[in-house]
Amino acid sequence: MSLLKLRDDRSLDFVFNDSTSKSAILFHHGTPGECTGWLKWFGDISEVAAIAASRPGYGLSDRRRSRSVASDIDDQRELLDHLGIESFVSIGWSGGGPHAINMTRDSRCKGAITLAGVGEWGNPDLDFLNGMGPENHEEFGAALQGEESIESWMKINAGAFKNVQGSDLIESFGGLIGDADKKALTPQVADLDAASYRRALSVSYFGWLDDDLAFVKPFGFKLSEISKPVYVWQGDDDFMVPRAHSEWLAKHITTAKLNFLPGHGHISLGESYRTEIIAQAIEMLK
């Protein structure tokens, strides 16, 4: 784990596999989340660099108020420059999905992979909350009312994930996970995921809060202008980000290919198909 001092004097919390390769897979965590949650993927990557950063306000990354999905490219570009990366593929899970797609605007990006990624708020052909668990309805309902409202929600709810243990994780998710994800959350997986949630919120809940505010406004870039390949992975047993989001992304990104996996949920997708997803990224880098 390292800290990069950015040009605006904020710190960016990141992990890197110390590869000498100038090609990389750049990972984007979910909401809430932080960079070390991807370390279990790093062990399967040897031929290229593996990089993940905690978005502002998560882990040890300093907050950046009023950020959008689009603005995240600034921090990521500084990190890529710092590590001397000349080409990369961007992978994002859940709330990291649109952040991964956003990176296709960088000239070094060869493509993006989104795993149960969030669609864009405010479009007439995407009912953003439909099919989500009740907890998401409450959370995004608070975000829509503004920063004061979502901060009040955080004060009540963020503590449960700041202190969560693996044995508590299924109960903590409540109506956000179905049978596929409950099965995927083995004791080992749950312990690793819980540790990542604790680290994500160890300093503050502002990363989570700012993610939520970013997701109830436009991304800040146009999906129709994407010219690089985008692979969209999605299951149908997902109550955090329902399949309609991935279907919407695939519809509006002309270069996208949807890989729909019946019977999989939000967590089981990455746990079951990690090898295939990494291989897809490596192939795009060739």
C-alpha positions in Angstrom: 0.0 0.0 0.0 1.3 3.5 -0.9 0.2 7.1 -0.8 0.6 9.4 -3.9 0.7 13.1 -3.2 -1.5 14.6 -6.0 -0.9 18.0 -7.6 -3.7 19.6 -5.6 -2.0 18.3 -2.4 -4.5 15.5 -1.7 -3.2 12.0 -0.9 -4.3 9.1 -3.0 -4.3 5.6 -1.4 -3.3 2.9 -3.8 -1.9 -0.7 -4.2 0.4 -1.9 -7.0 2.0 -5.3 -7.7 5.4 -3.8 -8.4 5.5 -5.1 -12.0 8.0 -3.6 -14.4 5.5 -3.9 -17.2 4.3 -0.7 -18.8 0.9 -2.3 -19.4 -1.6 -2.6 -16.6 -5.0 -3.6 -15.4 -6.5 -0.6 -13.4 -9.2 -1.7 -10.9 -12.1 0.4 -9.5 -13.8 -0.7 -6.3 -17.4 -0.7 -5.4 -19.5 1.5 -3.1 -18.4 1.5 -0.4 -14.9 0.1 -1.0 -11.2 0.8 -1.2 -8.1 -0.4 -3.0 -7.0 -3.4 -1.0 -10.3 -5.2 -1.8 -8.7 -6.0 -5.2 -5.6 -7.7 -3.7 -7.2 -11.1 -4.0 -7.2 -10.5 -7.8 -3.6 -9.5 -7.9 -2.3 -13.0 -7.2 -3.7 -14.1 -10.6 -1.9 -11.4 -12.5 1.8 -11.8 -13.3 2.5 -10.6 -16.9 1.2 -7.0 -16.4 0.9 -4.4 -13.7 -2.1 -4.5 -11.4 -3.2 -1.2 -9.9 -6.1 -0.1 -7.7 -6.7 3.2 -5.9 -9.2 4.2 -3.2 -11.5 6.9 -4.5 -11.4 10.2 -2.6 -12.8 9.9 0.9 -12.2 6.2 1.2 -9.4 4.5 3.1 -6.4 6.9 3.3 -7.4 9.0 0.2 -8.3 12.6 1.0 -11.8 13.7 0.2 -12.6 15.6 -3.0 -15.9 17.4 -2.5 -18.5 17.6 -5.3 -16.7 15.0 -7.4 -18.4 13.4 -10.3 -17.8 10.1 -12.1 -16.1 12.0 -14.9 -13.7 13.9 -12.5 -12.2 10.7 -11.2 -10.1 10.5 -14.4 -7.9 13.3 -13.0 -6.6 11.2 -10.0 -6.3 8.0 -12.1 -4.2 9.8 -14.8 -1.8 11.1 -12.2 -1.4 7.7 -10.7 -0.8 6.1 -14.1 1.7 8.8 -15.0 3.5 8.2 -11.6 3.8 4.5 -12.4 4.9 5.0 -16.0 2.0 3.1 -17.5 1.7 3.3 -21.3 -1.4 1.1 -21.9 -4.1 -0.3 -19.6 -7.5 -1.9 -19.4 -9.9 -0.6 -16.7 -12.0 -3.0 -14.6 -14.8 -1.8 -12.3 -17.2 -3.6 -10.0 -20.6 -2.1 -9.0 -20.0 1.6 -8.2 -16.6 1.2 -9.8 -18.2 0.2 -13.1 -18.9 3.7 -14.5 -15.5 4.8 -13.2 -13.9 2.1 -15.3 -15.9 3.1 -18.4 -14.9 6.7 -17.7 -11.2 5.8 -18.2 -11.8 4.9 -21.9 -11.4 8.7 -22.4 -7.7 8.3 -21.7 -5.6 7.7 -24.8 -3.7 4.9 -23.2 -6.9 2.9 -22.4 -7.5 -0.2 -24.5 -10.9 -0.9 -23.2 -13.0 -1.4 -20.1 -14.8 -4.2 -18.2 -17.7 -3.5 -15.9 -19.0 -6.1 -13.4 -22.6 -5.4 -12.4 -21.9 -1.7 -12.9 -24.2 1.2 -12.1 -26.1 2.9 -14.9 -26.6 6.6 -15.2 -29.2 8.4 -13.2 -31.9 10.6 -14.8 -32.5 8.7 -18.1 -36.1 8.0 -19.2 -35.2 4.4 -20.3 -33.6 3.3 -17.0 -35.7 3.0 -13.9 -32.6 3.3 -11.6 -34.1 1.9 -8.4 -36.4 -0.7 -9.8 -35.3 -4.2 -8.6 -33.0 -2.9 -5.9 -33.2 -4.0 -2.3 -35.1 -1.7 0.1 -31.8 -0.5 1.6 -30.8 1.1 -1.7 -34.2 2.8 -2.0 -33.7 4.4 1.3 -30.0 5.3 0.7 -30.5 6.8 -2.8 -33.7 8.5 -1.6 -31.6 10.3 1.0 -29.0 11.2 -1.6 -31.6 12.8 -3.9 -32.5 15.1 -1.1 -28.9 16.5 -0.9 -25.7 16.3 1.1 -27.3 17.1 4.5 -29.8 14.3 4.0 -27.4 11.6 2.9 -25.0 12.6 5.7 -27.7 12.0 8.2 -28.3 8.6 6.6 -24.5 7.9 6.9 -24.4 8.8 10.5 -27.0 6.1 11.2 -25.9 3.4 8.8 -22.2 3.7 8.0 -21.2 2.4 11.4 -22.5 -1.1 10.8 -20.0 -1.5 7.9 -17.2 0.4 9.5 -17.1 -2.3 12.2 -18.5 -5.3 10.3 -17.0 -8.7 10.7 -17.2 -11.5 8.1 -19.6 -13.5 10.2 -22.0 -10.5 10.2 -21.8 -9.6 6.5 -24.8 -11.5 5.1 -27.0 -10.1 7.8 -25.6 -6.6 7.2 -26.4 -6.7 3.5 -30.1 -7.6 4.3 -32.3 -7.4 1.2 -29.4 -6.4 -1.1 -28.2 -10.0 -1.7 -29.9 -13.1 -2.9 -29.1 -16.8 -2.7 -26.2 -16.7 -5.2 -24.4 -14.1 -3.2 -25.1 -15.7 0.2 -23.5 -18.9 -1.2 -20.5 -17.0 -2.6 -19.9 -15.4 0.8 -17.9 -18.3 2.3 -16.2 -17.6 5.6 -12.9 -16.8 3.8 -14.5 -14.4 1.2 -16.7 -12.8 3.9 -13.7 -12.1 6.1 -11.7 -10.5 3.3 -14.6 -8.4 2.1 -15.4 -7.3 5.7 -11.8 -6.2 6.2 -12.0 -4.1 3.1 -15.3 -2.4 4.2 -13.7 -1.6 7.6 -10.6 -0.1 5.9 -12.8 1.9 3.5 -14.6 3.6 6.3 -11.8 3.7 8.8 -11.2 7.5 8.5 -14.6 8.7 7.4 -17.8 7.9 5.4 -17.2 10.7 3.0 -16.1 8.5 0.1 -19.4 6.6 0.3 -21.4 9.8 0.7 -19.7 11.4 -2.3 -20.2 8.3 -4.4 -23.9 8.4 -3.7 -24.1 12.1 -4.6 -22.2 11.4 -7.8 -24.6 8.5 -8.8 -27.8 10.7 -8.6 -26.5 13.1 -11.3 -25.2 12.6 -14.8 -21.8 10.8 -15.2 -20.2 13.9 -16.8 -19.2 12.2 -20.1 -21.2 10.8 -23.0 -21.5 7.0 -23.4 -22.3 7.5 -27.1 -18.8 8.9 -27.7 -17.0 5.8 -26.4 -15.1 4.1 -29.3 -13.1 1.5 -27.3 -14.4 -2.0 -26.4 -16.4 -2.4 -23.3 -17.4 -5.8 -21.8 -20.4 -5.7 -19.6 -20.8 -8.6 -17.1 -24.1 -9.1 -15.2 -26.2 -11.7 -13.4 -29.9 -11.8 -12.7 -29.8 -12.5 -8.9 -28.6 -9.0 -8.1 -30.5 -6.6 -5.8 -27.7 -4.1 -5.5 -27.4 -3.3 -9.2 -30.1 -5.1 -11.1 -29.6 -6.4 -14.6 -31.5 -3.5 -16.2 -28.4 -1.3 -15.4 -26.0 -3.5 -17.4 -28.6 -3.9 -20.2 -28.9 -0.1 -20.3 -25.2 0.4 -20.5 -24.9 -2.2 -23.3 -27.7 -0.4 -25.2 -26.1 3.0 -25.0 -22.4 2.1 -25.6 -22.1 1.2 -29.2 -18.9 -0.9 -28.6 -20.3 -2.8 -25.7 -20.8 -6.6 -25.4 -23.1 -7.9 -22.7 -22.1 -11.1 -21.0 -25.3 -12.1 -19.1 -24.9 -14.9 -16.6 -28.2 -16.3 -15.2 -28.2 -17.4 -11.6 -25.4 -15.1 -10.5 -25.5 -12.2 -8.2 -23.5 -9.1 -7.3 -20.8 -10.8 -5.4 -20.8 -14.3 -7.0 -20.0 -12.9 -10.4 -16.5 -11.8 -9.6 -15.9 -14.8 -7.3 -16.8 -17.3 -9.9 -15.4 -15.7 -13.1 -12.2 -13.9 -11.9 -10.0 -16.0 -14.1 -12.1 -15.4 -17.2 -12.3 -11.7 -16.5 -8.6 -11.3 -16.0 -7.9 -13.2 -19.2 -10.3 -10.9 -21.1 -8.4 -7.9 -19.9 -5.0 -9.4 -20.8 -6.3 -10.2 -24.3 -7.4 -6.6 -24.8 -3.9 -5.4 -23.8 -2.2 -7.5 -26.6 
